[in-house]
Amino acid sequence: MSYQAAISRMYALGHELAQSPSRKFDLAHMRMLLSALDNPERRFPAVLIAGTNGKGSTAATLAAIMQAAGLSTGLYTSPHLIRINERIRINGEAVSDDSFAMLHDNVVNPLISVITDISLDHQKFLGDTVGEIAREKAGIIRHGGVVVTLPQQPQANDVIGNAILEAGARGISAVPYVPPVSPLSQEYATVSFPGAVPVERYPLQVMGEQITIESPLIGRHQLRNLALAITTSAELARQGFPVTARSIETGVRNTHWSGRFQVLPVGDSRPQFVFDAAHNPAGAWALRSTLSTLYEGKRLIFVFGVMRDKAMGEITEILFPLAERVILTQAENPRSATPDEIRRSTRVLGDFEETASVQAAIEQAQDLAGVDGTVVVTGSIYLVGEAMNQLGIKV
């Protein structure tokens, strides 16, 4: 199968674009296939990560920590920013076109299951309440397995707790690795260096050693994702993997996860950019919190596009009040809402610019921002990826 044929075949399986989407999400057919192949998925140790937000950040951090510990890692995430190959990474590098055409997803029996924060998203497929969505995410819990998670909404806590009990699994809380963050906290800080991107810095006691966390994943919501990755790493060390406190420190520092509050510093005749793939209300609140903390009083020009099956009105009401100007656009994706659809969905008053292409939106945003403004590109991972591609940013 060619690379393009593999891409076309995979997209044809997507529930969001299917003409007659099925709600049958079980893996019976995949298990039959794997059984016929003598279960290759049982020949390597794996960690499964589920949740609404933070899955990719947690997975990327965990993979970087395992690499720092000297292990060879494979990472599968979805969706992608620019090229579909990004979904499958070997030791941090996206697979080649030829390799992608030969690979497919696996059903695995994980050493550890990780559940990140759960909120409303994909209701058409997962359910209309946090509890229903949590029940779907808890499907990664295995009988007698290990589950790493954090306290969250009561509905989700109840479902996850019951699922752990029913499976006879061992639950591990990542709370000990979440740093204390309050107005009086002097240990936690977002550190910015001239001409460079900011990092989150704080001391942490890990596996009996004091280390310094320096994470390029910005925002207080990322502290929870980091805690999940660190807790999972410590549990893997307990299971015999060569993970140390120093490899955790190094791995966190080396983590790269594009499009998540990614700051592109000011360049020649170009303003500063912030790229963030927030695409649901919870992600929008996280972005708003981070922007309000780091860019208080600054001029923000938003380039915004969203998929039409998302909570457009709620997301715009969260984000648009921060912007001096908003440019509405749409990514080259059949699910993208048009600028007119976005404008009609929002109750935020104001004059919105509308452009037919992401390239035009970026050019207009740069003109509006000038040298002292910041362009914020958000609303969809596909929009962020297209904008980064237009600016020649490598993922």
SETORPA-900967 format. One line per 4 residues: number of its first residue (from 1); their letters; for each residue x, y, z of N, C-alpha, C, CB. Coordinates in steps of 0.05 Angstrom, whole numbers. Atoms other than C-alpha are relative to their C-alpha. Glycine has a CB too. Layout:
NUM = a = X,Y,Z,X,Y,Z,X,Y,Z,X,Y,Z ~ ... $
// end
This chain:
1 = msyq = 17,-24,0,0,0,0,18,25,0,-19,0,24 ~ -16,-24,1,27,69,-18,-7,18,24,-6,16,-26 ~ 4,-18,-22,33,126,32,-27,14,-2,23,21,1 ~ 25,-15,4,-25,166,2,-24,-19,3,-1,13,-27 $
5 = aais = 22,19,-3,-68,103,-1,-5,-6,29,6,-26,-16 ~ 3,5,-29,-54,89,73,-14,23,14,28,-5,12 ~ 13,-23,-12,-75,160,91,-30,0,-7,13,26,-9 ~ 28,0,9,-139,156,50,-16,-22,14,-1,-4,-30 $
9 = rmya = 14,22,-13,-157,89,80,-5,6,29,17,-26,-3 ~ 4,-6,-28,-146,113,151,-22,21,4,26,10,12 ~ 20,-21,-2,-187,177,141,-28,-11,-5,6,23,-19 ~ 27,12,7,-244,135,111,-12,-14,24,3,-19,-23 $
13 = lghe = 10,14,-23,-249,99,178,-10,19,22,21,-18,12 ~ 6,-20,-20,-260,164,217,-30,3,5,12,26,-6 ~ 28,-3,-6,-327,168,253,-11,28,-6,-5,-7,29 ~ 10,-27,3,-331,244,247,-8,5,-29,21,19,8 $
17 = laqs = 6,-5,28,-332,241,170,-16,-22,-13,26,4,-15 ~ 15,23,11,-368,175,160,-28,8,-7,0,-24,19 ~ 28,-6,8,-434,179,122,-20,-12,19,-5,-10,-29 ~ 18,15,-19,-466,128,169,17,-9,23,-14,-24,-14 $
21 = psrk = -17,7,-22,-424,130,232,-12,-21,18,8,24,17 ~ 8,22,-19,-427,68,277,7,8,28,12,-27,-8 ~ -7,-4,-28,-429,72,352,13,-24,13,-25,8,16 ~ -13,24,-10,-396,4,358,29,5,3,-6,-24,-18 $
25 = fdla = -27,-7,-4,-330,19,390,17,-23,12,2,24,19 ~ -15,22,-12,-310,-50,415,22,-9,-19,-18,-23,8 ~ -24,8,15,-245,-83,393,-1,-30,-8,25,5,17 ~ 2,29,5,-272,-153,378,14,-8,-26,-29,-8,-1 $
29 = hmrm = -12,8,26,-250,-153,305,30,3,1,-12,18,-22 ~ -29,-4,-2,-181,-125,322,12,-23,16,6,27,14 ~ -10,22,-16,-172,-179,376,1,-26,-17,-17,-4,25 ~ -1,24,17,-190,-233,325,24,1,-19,-26,-2,-16 $
33 = llsa = -23,-3,18,-138,-206,277,26,-5,14,0,28,-13 ~ -25,4,-15,-84,-202,330,4,-28,9,0,19,25 ~ -2,28,-7,-100,-272,353,11,-17,-24,-27,-11,9 ~ -9,14,24,-90,-296,281,30,5,-5,-16,8,-24 $
37 = ldnp = -28,-7,3,-22,-261,282,17,-8,24,2,30,-5 ~ -15,9,-24,-1,-295,347,5,23,20,26,-13,-8 ~ 0,-22,-20,-14,-232,388,27,15,2,-6,-11,27 ~ -25,-15,-1,46,-188,371,0,22,20,7,12,-27 $
41 = errf = 3,-22,-19,19,-134,418,9,-8,28,-28,10,1 ~ -8,9,-27,40,-177,478,31,-2,3,-12,-27,6 ~ -29,4,0,114,-175,460,15,25,8,9,-8,-28 ~ -14,-24,-9,129,-105,485,-16,12,23,4,21,-23 $
45 = pavl = 14,-14,-23,113,-66,550,-13,26,-10,19,6,23 ~ 14,-23,10,62,-11,540,-14,15,23,-20,-8,-21 ~ 17,-17,-18,27,46,577,-22,12,-17,18,22,14 ~ 23,-12,14,-43,68,555,-8,25,15,-23,-20,-3 $
49 = iagt = 8,-26,-12,-65,140,567,-27,8,-12,21,22,-5 ~ 26,-9,9,-138,162,563,-8,25,15,-22,-22,4 ~ 9,-25,-13,-174,227,580,-11,18,-22,22,13,15 ~ 10,-20,19,-204,289,548,22,19,-9,-24,15,12 $
53 = ngkg = -22,-18,5,-147,338,554,26,-10,13,-7,29,9 ~ -25,6,-13,-73,328,568,12,-27,-7,-3,1,29 ~ -11,26,7,-63,259,537,26,3,-14,-20,-15,-18 ~ -25,-3,15,-11,282,487,23,11,16,-5,18,-24 $
57 = staa = -21,-12,-17,28,325,537,11,-21,19,-11,24,15 ~ -8,21,-19,29,268,587,17,-21,-14,-24,-13,14 ~ -14,21,15,50,217,534,27,10,-10,-17,-9,-24 ~ -25,-11,10,104,262,504,21,2,23,-4,27,-13 $
61 = tlaa = -18,-2,-23,134,275,573,9,-27,9,-14,15,24 ~ -8,27,-8,133,202,592,19,-13,-20,-25,-18,3 ~ -18,11,21,166,182,526,28,12,3,-11,5,-28 ~ -26,-13,-3,221,234,537,14,-10,25,-4,31,2 $
65 = imqa = -12,11,-24,233,208,607,11,-28,-5,-20,-1,24 ~ -10,28,6,239,136,582,25,1,-18,-22,-16,-14 ~ -24,-3,16,288,159,529,24,9,16,-5,20,-23 ~ -22,-9,-18,329,195,582,10,-22,17,-9,24,17 $
69 = agls = -8,24,-16,330,129,620,14,-21,-17,-24,-12,13 ~ -14,18,17,362,96,560,-17,-20,-14,21,-14,15 ~ 18,19,12,301,60,534,-8,10,-28,-25,-4,17 ~ 10,-7,26,278,58,462,-31,2,2,8,-22,-22 $
73 = tgly = 28,-5,-4,207,86,458,-15,2,-26,-4,25,16 ~ 20,-4,21,148,83,411,-23,16,11,-9,-26,-13 ~ 21,-17,-9,95,137,417,-22,2,-21,11,28,8 ~ 23,-4,18,26,136,385,-19,20,12,-14,-27,-6 $
77 = tsph = 19,-20,-8,-18,198,390,-18,7,-23,14,25,12 ~ 19,-9,21,-77,227,351,-16,23,12,-18,-24,-9 ~ -7,-3,28,-92,274,318,28,12,-4,-20,17,-15 ~ -27,-12,6,-31,307,284,-3,30,-5,13,-15,-24 $
81 = liri = 0,-29,6,-11,379,272,2,5,-30,23,13,15 ~ -5,-6,28,18,380,202,0,-25,-18,28,14,-3 ~ -1,25,16,34,310,176,-9,-24,17,28,-5,-11 ~ 12,22,-15,-1,246,196,22,-18,12,-18,-16,-19 $
85 = neri = -22,16,-11,67,213,207,6,6,29,25,4,-17 ~ -5,-8,-27,71,252,272,-13,-18,21,-9,29,4 ~ 15,17,-19,22,203,303,16,-23,10,-26,-10,-14 ~ -17,22,-8,75,149,306,29,9,1,-3,-24,-20 $
89 = ring = -28,-10,-4,143,168,335,16,-22,13,0,25,17 ~ -20,19,-11,203,124,348,23,17,11,10,-21,-21 ~ -21,-16,-14,251,155,399,-3,30,-8,27,-10,-7 ~ 5,-28,5,219,223,386,-2,8,-29,21,15,13 $
93 = eavs = 1,-6,29,223,220,310,-24,-12,-13,26,-9,-14 ~ 23,10,15,162,214,266,9,-21,-20,-15,22,-14 ~ -8,21,19,163,151,223,0,10,-28,-20,-24,2 ~ -2,-7,28,180,155,149,-26,-6,-14,23,-14,-13 $
97 = ddsf = 24,5,16,127,155,95,-3,-30,-6,1,15,-27 ~ 1,29,7,145,83,76,-8,-16,25,27,-10,-10 ~ 7,15,-24,141,59,148,-29,4,8,18,9,24 ~ 28,-6,-7,74,94,159,-19,-18,-15,-6,29,-5 $
101 = amlh = 18,16,17,43,56,101,-2,-29,10,10,0,-28 ~ 0,28,-9,61,-10,136,-10,-4,28,28,-11,-2 ~ 7,2,-29,40,6,208,-29,3,4,16,20,16 ~ 27,-5,-9,-27,2,242,-2,-2,30,-19,-21,-13 $
105 = dnvv = 3,-1,-29,-54,11,312,-2,-28,12,-25,17,7 ~ 1,26,-14,-49,-45,364,-18,1,24,28,-7,9 ~ 14,4,-26,-91,-71,421,21,-12,19,-26,-18,-3 ~ -21,9,-18,-44,-78,480,-10,-6,28,23,20,1 $
109 = npli = 5,5,-28,-44,-104,551,20,17,15,1,-30,8 ~ -20,-19,-11,-12,-44,586,11,-8,27,-12,27,1 ~ -10,2,-27,34,-46,646,-14,20,18,31,6,0 ~ 14,-21,-16,0,18,669,-20,14,-18,21,21,11 $
113 = svit = 20,-16,13,-63,54,649,0,28,13,-29,-13,1 ~ -1,-27,-11,-63,130,657,-26,15,-10,25,15,-9 ~ 24,-15,7,-126,173,659,4,30,6,-25,-11,14 ~ -4,-29,-3,-118,248,648,-27,13,6,13,12,-25 $
117 = disl = 25,-15,-7,-170,303,661,-22,-6,-20,6,30,0 ~ 24,6,16,-240,288,635,-19,23,0,-13,-27,9 ~ 20,-20,2,-289,339,610,-18,-5,-25,13,29,-2 ~ 18,4,22,-343,347,557,14,4,-27,-25,18,2 $
121 = dhqk = -10,-2,27,-320,333,486,-8,-26,-15,32,4,-1 ~ 8,24,16,-339,285,429,-26,-13,12,23,-20,0 ~ 24,11,-12,-408,278,462,-15,-19,-19,-18,22,10 ~ 15,16,20,-437,249,398,8,-30,1,5,11,-28 $
125 = flgd = -10,27,0,-393,188,407,4,-12,28,26,-1,-15 ~ -8,10,-27,-376,184,481,-21,3,21,25,15,9 ~ 21,-4,-20,-438,208,518,-3,29,7,7,-16,25 ~ 7,-28,-5,-471,272,542,8,11,27,-29,4,-4 $
129 = tvge = -8,-9,-27,-445,275,614,29,-8,5,-19,-13,21 ~ -27,6,-7,-377,274,646,2,-29,10,10,19,23 ~ 0,27,-9,-396,208,679,0,-20,-23,-24,-5,17 ~ 0,18,23,-412,175,612,26,0,-14,-23,8,-19 $
133 = iare = -26,-2,14,-348,200,581,22,-14,17,8,29,-5 ~ -19,14,-18,-308,176,642,-2,-30,-2,-4,9,29 ~ 4,29,3,-339,107,633,14,-10,-25,-30,-6,-1 ~ -14,7,25,-312,105,562,31,0,4,-7,18,-23 $
137 = kagi = -29,-2,-5,-243,128,584,10,-22,18,7,28,11 ~ -8,20,-20,-241,78,641,2,-28,-14,-20,-2,23 ~ -3,25,14,-244,24,588,29,-10,-4,-13,2,-27 ~ -28,8,2,-168,24,587,10,-14,25,18,24,-6 $
141 = irhg = -8,14,-25,-166,-4,658,-2,-30,-4,-18,9,24 ~ -1,29,3,-145,-77,658,-3,-15,26,27,-8,-13 ~ 4,16,-24,-163,-132,707,27,-5,14,-14,-27,-7 ~ -25,4,-15,-110,-133,762,22,18,-8,9,-28,-3 $
145 = gvvv = -20,-18,10,-74,-76,729,7,23,19,-8,11,-27 ~ -8,-24,-15,-44,-10,752,-12,25,-14,31,2,3 ~ 12,-24,12,-80,57,742,11,25,14,-31,-1,4 ~ -10,-26,-11,-49,126,751,-20,22,-8,29,6,-11 $
149 = tlpq = 19,-22,6,-97,185,756,2,21,22,-29,-11,-1 ~ 1,-22,-19,-113,249,794,-30,6,7,13,25,-11 ~ 28,-8,-6,-176,273,830,-9,21,-20,-2,11,29 ~ 12,-20,18,-222,312,784,-30,3,6,4,-9,-29 $
153 = qpqa = 29,-4,-6,-297,323,776,-12,-24,14,-15,6,-27 ~ 12,22,-16,-339,282,825,-11,-22,-17,-21,11,18 ~ 12,21,17,-376,245,769,22,-18,-11,-16,13,-23 ~ -22,15,11,-310,224,738,14,-16,22,20,18,-14 $
157 = ndvi = -13,15,-22,-280,205,805,-16,-25,7,2,18,25 ~ 17,24,-7,-339,159,821,3,-22,-20,-29,9,2 ~ -2,20,21,-336,124,754,27,-14,0,-6,12,-28 ~ -27,11,1,-261,115,754,6,-17,25,21,22,-2 $
161 = gnai = -4,16,-25,-260,92,827,-14,-26,-1,-9,16,24 ~ 15,25,2,-314,41,815,13,-19,-21,-29,5,-8 ~ -13,17,20,-279,16,752,25,-13,10,7,16,-25 ~ -24,11,-12,-214,6,791,-7,-23,19,16,22,15 $
165 = leag = 9,21,-18,-251,-34,844,-10,-24,-14,-22,11,19 ~ 12,22,15,-289,-76,794,22,-17,-14,-20,10,-20 ~ -22,14,14,-224,-93,757,20,-12,19,13,19,-19 ~ -21,9,-19,-186,-108,821,27,12,-6,2,-31,-1 $
169 = argi = -25,-14,8,-135,-58,797,12,15,24,-5,19,-24 ~ -13,-16,-21,-85,-18,839,1,29,-10,29,-11,6 ~ 1,-28,8,-98,56,836,23,16,14,-26,13,8 ~ -21,-17,-10,-41,106,844,-7,29,-5,28,-7,-13 $
173 = savp = 6,-28,3,-53,180,856,26,15,-7,-13,12,25 ~ -23,-16,7,-6,230,823,1,26,16,-1,7,-29 ~ 1,-24,-16,-23,283,875,27,8,13,-20,-3,22 ~ -26,-8,-12,46,279,910,19,15,-19,13,-24,11 $
177 = yvpp = -18,-13,19,79,304,846,-12,26,-12,7,-19,-21 ~ 11,-26,8,33,365,836,11,21,19,-31,-1,0 ~ -12,-20,-18,71,425,863,-21,19,12,21,17,-15 ~ 19,-19,-12,36,473,911,1,26,-15,6,4,30 $
181 = vspl = 1,-25,15,14,533,870,-21,18,13,-6,-5,-30 ~ 19,-20,-12,-16,593,906,14,27,-2,-6,-8,30 ~ -12,-26,0,-5,668,909,24,3,18,-21,21,7 ~ -22,-2,-20,42,656,968,23,-19,-7,-11,-6,28 $
185 = sqey = -21,19,7,82,601,934,23,14,-13,-11,-22,-18 ~ -24,-12,11,153,623,921,17,-20,-16,17,12,23 ~ -17,20,13,179,558,893,-8,-5,-29,-3,-26,15 ~ 9,5,28,137,554,830,1,26,-16,-29,-11,0 $
189 = atvs = -2,-24,17,151,602,773,1,-7,-29,25,16,8 ~ -3,2,29,143,611,699,23,18,-7,-26,7,-16 ~ -24,-16,5,212,634,677,3,6,-30,25,-16,10 ~ -5,-8,28,223,673,613,28,10,-3,-21,21,-8 $
193 = fpga = -27,-9,7,290,685,581,-2,17,-25,20,-24,-4 ~ 1,-18,24,302,742,531,6,-16,-25,20,23,3 ~ -4,13,26,294,716,460,-5,-30,0,28,5,-9 ~ 5,29,-1,275,646,484,-28,-5,10,21,-13,19 $
197 = vpve = 27,8,-9,213,608,503,0,-3,30,-10,-26,-14 ~ 1,3,-29,188,606,575,1,-30,8,-25,13,11 ~ 1,27,-11,194,544,620,-14,2,27,28,-12,2 ~ 11,2,-27,157,522,683,22,-12,17,-26,-17,1 $
201 = rypl = -22,9,-17,208,514,739,-9,-3,29,24,19,-2 ~ 6,4,-29,199,485,809,16,-24,10,-30,-4,4 ~ -14,23,-12,235,437,857,-20,-22,6,14,8,26 ~ 18,22,-5,206,368,867,16,-23,12,-14,-9,-26 $
205 = qvmg = -12,24,-12,222,308,911,-11,-24,-15,-7,-1,31 ~ 8,23,16,222,246,867,18,-23,7,3,7,-30 ~ -14,24,-5,243,176,886,23,4,20,11,-12,-26 ~ -20,-5,-21,280,202,948,21,20,-7,13,-25,7 $
209 = eqit = -20,-21,8,319,256,910,-14,26,-6,16,-10,-24 ~ 10,-27,7,309,331,902,10,6,-28,10,21,20 ~ -7,-7,28,307,350,828,-14,27,-6,-9,-22,-20 ~ 12,-25,10,290,414,790,-15,-6,-25,21,22,-4 $
213 = iesp = 16,4,24,233,409,741,2,26,-17,-30,-6,8 ~ 0,-22,19,242,454,680,-15,-11,-25,29,10,-7 ~ 17,10,22,185,440,632,-7,21,-20,-26,-12,12 ~ 8,-19,21,173,473,565,-30,0,-5,14,-8,-26 $
217 = ligr = 29,1,3,99,455,572,-12,21,20,-12,-28,6 ~ 7,-23,-16,69,521,597,-29,0,8,7,26,-15 ~ 27,-2,-10,8,532,640,-4,-18,25,-20,-8,-22 ~ 4,15,-25,-16,509,708,-14,-26,-5,-15,17,20 $
221 = hqlr = 13,25,6,-59,456,676,20,-22,-7,-20,3,-23 ~ -20,20,7,5,423,651,14,-12,24,21,14,-18 ~ -12,12,-24,28,412,722,-13,-27,7,-3,19,24 ~ 14,26,-4,-24,357,727,9,-21,-19,-31,4,-2 $
225 = nlal = -10,19,20,-1,325,663,28,-10,6,-1,12,-28 ~ -27,7,-9,71,327,687,-1,-19,23,16,26,7 ~ 2,17,-23,51,296,753,-8,-29,-8,-20,11,20 ~ 8,27,10,17,238,716,24,-14,-13,-23,3,-20 $
229 = aitt = -23,12,13,79,226,673,21,-8,20,12,20,-21 ~ -20,6,-20,126,229,733,-9,-24,17,6,25,18 ~ 10,23,-17,82,182,775,2,-26,-16,-29,5,8 ~ -2,24,17,79,133,717,29,-9,-3,-12,5,-28 $
233 = sael = -29,7,2,155,136,709,10,-12,26,16,26,-6 ~ -8,12,-26,165,123,784,-11,-28,3,-9,18,23 ~ 11,27,-2,119,63,780,14,-19,-19,-30,1,-7 ~ -16,17,18,157,36,719,27,-7,13,4,14,-27 $
237 = arqg = -25,5,-15,221,43,761,-5,-22,20,11,25,13 ~ 7,20,-20,187,2,815,-3,-27,-13,-26,8,15 ~ 4,25,14,171,-51,763,25,-10,-13,-21,4,-21 ~ -25,10,10,244,-57,744,12,14,-23,-3,-28,-6 $
241 = fpvt = -12,-15,23,255,-7,688,21,19,11,-23,16,-15 ~ -23,-16,-10,320,34,692,-6,30,1,23,-5,-18 ~ 7,-29,-2,286,100,709,10,10,27,-31,3,-1 ~ -11,-13,-24,320,147,759,-12,28,2,31,0,-1 $
245 = arsi = 9,-28,-4,303,215,788,14,18,-21,7,9,28 ~ -14,-17,19,356,245,742,-10,-4,-28,30,-7,1 ~ 11,4,27,327,212,680,-28,14,-2,-3,-30,-7 ~ 26,-15,0,259,242,700,6,29,-4,-15,-5,26 $
249 = etgv = -8,-28,2,292,310,708,8,7,-29,22,7,19 ~ -9,-5,28,326,305,640,-22,-3,-20,23,-19,-7 ~ 22,5,19,266,276,604,-20,22,0,-14,-26,7 ~ 19,-23,-1,219,331,628,12,24,-14,-7,7,29 $
253 = rnth = -13,-23,13,269,384,605,1,-4,-30,28,3,11 ~ -3,6,29,276,350,537,-27,-4,-14,18,-23,-4 ~ 26,5,13,201,342,524,-6,21,-21,-22,0,22 ~ 9,-18,21,177,371,459,-28,-9,-9,20,-1,-25 $
257 = wsgr = 27,6,8,103,374,444,-12,25,-12,-18,-9,25 ~ 6,-24,14,85,424,391,-30,8,2,7,-4,-30 ~ 28,-10,2,23,468,389,-14,2,26,-15,-17,-18 ~ 12,-2,-27,10,469,464,13,24,14,3,-26,16 $
261 = fqvl = -11,-25,-9,21,541,486,30,2,-9,-2,3,31 ~ -26,-2,12,81,541,440,5,29,-8,3,-19,-25 ~ -6,-28,5,114,609,438,21,2,-22,9,14,26 ~ -19,-6,21,149,633,375,9,29,5,-12,-3,-29 $
265 = pvgd = -9,-26,-8,193,692,397,-1,20,-24,28,-1,10 ~ 0,-21,21,193,758,359,23,-4,-19,2,28,13 ~ -20,4,20,231,753,294,3,26,-17,-5,-24,-18 ~ -3,-22,18,253,800,239,-26,6,-14,22,-5,-22 $
269 = srpq = 26,-9,11,190,839,219,-23,-19,6,3,3,-30 ~ 21,18,-7,148,787,254,-6,2,30,8,-29,-7 ~ 7,-2,-29,110,794,321,3,-28,13,-28,10,3 ~ 0,25,-15,110,741,375,-26,-15,-6,3,5,30 $
273 = fvfd = 23,17,4,64,682,363,-4,-19,24,2,-16,-27 ~ 7,21,-19,29,635,412,-18,-19,-15,-13,11,27 ~ 16,20,12,2,570,384,-11,-19,21,16,-17,-22 ~ 11,17,-20,-47,531,426,-24,-15,-12,-9,15,25 $
277 = aahn = 21,17,13,-92,473,403,-25,-3,16,12,-27,-6 ~ 25,2,-16,-148,487,453,-24,-2,-19,-3,26,18 ~ 22,4,19,-210,460,420,-26,-8,15,7,-22,-20 ~ 25,5,-15,-261,449,476,0,20,24,-1,-30,10 $
281 = paga = 2,-20,-21,-285,492,535,22,-3,22,-27,-2,13 ~ -21,4,-20,-236,460,585,27,10,-10,2,-29,8 ~ -25,-10,11,-178,474,539,1,30,-3,5,-13,-27 ~ 2,-30,2,-203,545,527,5,13,26,-27,7,-12 $
285 = walr = -5,-12,-26,-205,559,601,30,-2,8,-17,-14,21 ~ -28,3,-6,-134,532,609,16,21,-15,10,-28,-7 ~ -14,-20,16,-110,577,552,-5,28,11,-9,-1,-29 ~ 7,-26,-11,-147,637,581,16,5,26,-30,2,5 $
289 = stls = -14,-3,-25,-115,626,649,30,6,-5,-2,-26,17 ~ -28,-4,5,-45,622,620,5,27,-13,11,-23,-18 ~ -3,-27,13,-54,683,575,-3,22,20,-20,3,-23 ~ 5,-21,-20,-82,723,633,23,3,19,-26,-7,15 $
293 = tlye = -23,-1,-18,-22,705,676,24,12,-13,6,-28,10 ~ -25,-7,13,33,715,625,-2,25,-18,10,-23,-16 ~ 3,-22,20,4,769,579,-19,21,10,-9,-11,-27 ~ 18,-20,-11,-35,813,626,7,28,-11,1,0,31 $
297 = gkrl = -4,-27,10,-43,882,594,13,1,-27,17,15,19 ~ -13,1,27,-11,859,528,-22,0,-22,18,-24,-2 ~ 18,0,23,-43,868,460,0,-28,-13,9,21,-22 ~ 3,27,11,-70,801,435,-17,1,-25,-11,-19,21 $
301 = ifvf = 15,3,24,-92,788,364,-6,-29,-4,15,13,-25 ~ 7,28,2,-130,723,357,-5,-8,-30,-25,-7,16 ~ 8,13,25,-131,679,295,-15,-25,9,25,-8,-19 ~ 17,20,-11,-189,632,309,-14,-16,-21,-20,12,20 $
305 = gvmr = 16,18,17,-218,572,274,-7,-25,16,16,-8,-26 ~ 9,22,-16,-256,512,300,-15,-20,-17,-17,10,24 ~ 17,20,13,-289,447,279,-29,5,7,9,-29,8 ~ 28,-6,-4,-364,455,270,-14,-18,21,-15,0,-26 $
309 = dkam = 12,18,-20,-378,396,317,9,6,28,6,-29,-7 ~ -9,-8,-27,-346,432,376,-18,21,12,29,11,-2 ~ 17,-19,-14,-377,478,427,9,29,-6,1,-4,31 ~ -10,-25,11,-363,540,385,-7,24,18,-9,5,-28 $
313 = geit = 9,-23,-15,-405,589,424,13,3,27,-30,-1,4 ~ -12,-1,-26,-378,570,492,30,6,-1,-4,-27,14 ~ -29,-5,2,-305,570,469,5,29,-6,12,-18,-22 ~ -4,-28,8,-312,639,437,-6,19,24,-17,8,-24 $
317 = eilf = 6,-16,-23,-344,667,500,22,0,21,-27,-9,13 ~ -22,2,-19,-285,643,541,24,16,-10,8,-29,4 ~ -25,-11,10,-230,668,495,-1,28,-11,11,-18,-21 ~ 0,-25,15,-253,728,454,2,25,18,-25,1,-15 $
321 = plae = -3,-24,-16,-258,778,513,30,8,5,-13,-4,26 ~ -29,-7,-4,-181,774,518,12,14,-24,15,-26,5 ~ -12,-9,25,-170,796,446,-6,29,-6,-9,-17,-23 ~ 4,-26,11,-160,865,418,-15,-2,-26,27,15,-4 $
325 = rvil = 14,6,25,-181,838,350,-1,-30,-4,14,14,-24 ~ 3,29,7,-205,770,326,-3,-3,-30,-24,-12,15 ~ 1,7,28,-193,742,257,-11,-28,-2,28,3,-15 ~ 12,26,3,-239,685,239,8,-13,-26,-31,2,2 $
329 = tqae = -9,14,25,-215,633,189,-8,-29,3,30,4,-5 ~ 5,29,-1,-220,559,173,23,-15,-12,-26,-7,-14 ~ -21,17,10,-169,504,164,-11,-16,-23,10,-19,23 ~ 7,17,23,-169,459,103,-8,-27,10,23,-2,-21 $
333 = nprs = 10,24,-11,-211,406,136,-31,0,-4,7,-4,30 ~ 29,0,5,-282,385,117,-18,5,24,-9,-25,-13 ~ 15,-5,-25,-304,391,190,2,29,9,10,-18,22 ~ -4,-28,-9,-281,464,195,-25,17,-2,23,12,-15 $
337 = atpd = 22,-19,1,-334,515,212,9,24,-17,-9,10,28 ~ -7,-24,15,-336,575,165,1,24,19,-21,5,-23 ~ -1,-24,-16,-320,644,192,-28,10,7,16,22,-13 ~ 27,-10,-5,-394,662,184,-14,-18,21,-16,-1,-26 $
341 = eirr = 11,18,-20,-415,600,225,10,7,27,5,-29,-7 ~ -12,-7,-26,-367,620,280,-12,26,10,30,2,-2 ~ 10,-26,-8,-391,692,281,-29,-2,10,1,20,-24 ~ 28,3,-8,-464,671,285,-4,-16,26,-16,-13,-22 $
345 = strv = 2,17,-24,-449,622,342,7,15,26,18,-24,-3 ~ -11,-14,-24,-417,673,389,-19,22,9,27,11,-5 ~ 15,-22,-12,-452,721,436,18,23,8,-16,-9,24 ~ -19,-21,-6,-389,763,444,-3,22,-21,29,-11,0 $
349 = lgdf = 3,-22,18,-398,832,414,27,9,-10,-15,23,14 ~ -25,-10,11,-346,862,369,1,-3,-30,24,-14,12 ~ -5,3,29,-321,870,298,20,-22,-5,9,27,-13 ~ -18,22,6,-291,806,272,9,2,-29,-14,-27,5 $
353 = eeta = -11,3,27,-246,801,212,-5,-28,-9,30,7,-1 ~ 4,27,11,-261,743,166,18,-4,-24,-30,-4,-8 ~ -17,6,23,-212,710,118,-7,-28,-10,30,2,8 ~ 6,25,13,-220,653,70,21,-21,3,-6,4,-29 $
357 = svqa = -22,19,-2,-153,621,84,17,6,25,18,1,-25 ~ -17,-4,-23,-105,611,142,23,18,-7,11,-28,10 ~ -22,-17,8,-49,643,103,-8,30,1,9,-7,-28 ~ 9,-28,-1,-90,707,95,-4,9,28,-26,3,-16 $
361 = aieq = 4,-7,-28,-108,706,169,26,6,14,-15,-23,14 ~ -26,-4,-13,-36,700,190,12,27,-10,20,-23,-7 ~ -11,-25,11,-15,758,144,-14,24,12,-2,0,-31 ~ 16,-22,-12,-71,802,170,6,4,30,-30,-4,-4 $
365 = aqdl = -6,-2,-28,-56,785,242,28,13,5,0,-29,13 ~ -27,-12,-3,18,803,234,-2,31,-4,20,-12,-20 ~ 3,-29,5,-2,871,206,-14,14,24,-16,5,-26 ~ 15,-12,-22,-51,884,263,17,0,26,-26,-15,5 $
369 = agvd = -16,2,-24,-2,861,317,23,20,1,11,-28,3 ~ -23,-17,1,56,903,294,23,-12,16,-7,28,11 ~ -24,10,-14,120,898,335,-6,-5,30,23,20,-2 ~ 5,3,-28,88,902,404,-24,-18,7,-5,28,12 $
373 = gtvv = 23,17,-5,29,855,397,8,-30,-2,-22,5,-19 ~ -4,29,1,23,779,403,-23,-12,-15,3,-12,28 ~ 20,14,15,-14,735,354,-5,-27,13,9,-4,-30 ~ 8,25,-13,-52,677,387,-16,-16,-21,-16,5,26 $
377 = vtgs = 14,18,19,-71,620,340,-12,-23,15,20,-10,-23 ~ 13,20,-17,-122,574,371,-27,-9,-11,-3,10,28 ~ 27,9,7,-188,536,366,-1,-28,-12,-12,19,-19 ~ -1,27,13,-166,473,329,28,-8,-4,-16,1,-27 $
381 = iylv = -27,10,5,-105,429,324,7,2,-30,2,-29,10 ~ -5,-2,29,-114,430,248,6,28,-8,-25,-10,-15 ~ -7,-28,5,-114,506,247,28,6,9,-21,19,14 ~ -27,-5,-10,-52,509,290,21,-13,-18,2,-11,29 $
385 = geam = -19,14,17,-17,458,247,4,14,-27,-8,-28,-5 ~ -1,-14,26,-34,495,182,15,27,3,-28,4,-11 ~ -14,-26,-4,-11,562,211,30,-4,5,-12,14,25 ~ -29,6,-5,55,532,236,13,-7,-27,3,-22,20 $
389 = nqlg = -11,8,26,65,502,167,4,24,-18,-18,-20,-14 ~ -2,-24,16,52,569,134,25,17,8,-25,17,3 ~ -23,-15,-10,106,600,178,26,-15,0,-6,9,29 ~ -25,16,3,156,544,164,10,-11,26,21,17,-12 $
393 = ikv = -8,11,-26,156,518,236,0,-30,-1,-18,11,23 ~ -2,29,0,180,447,243,-13,-12,25,29,-10,-3 ~ 13,13,-23,141,400,288,19,-20,13,-27,-14,-8 $
// end
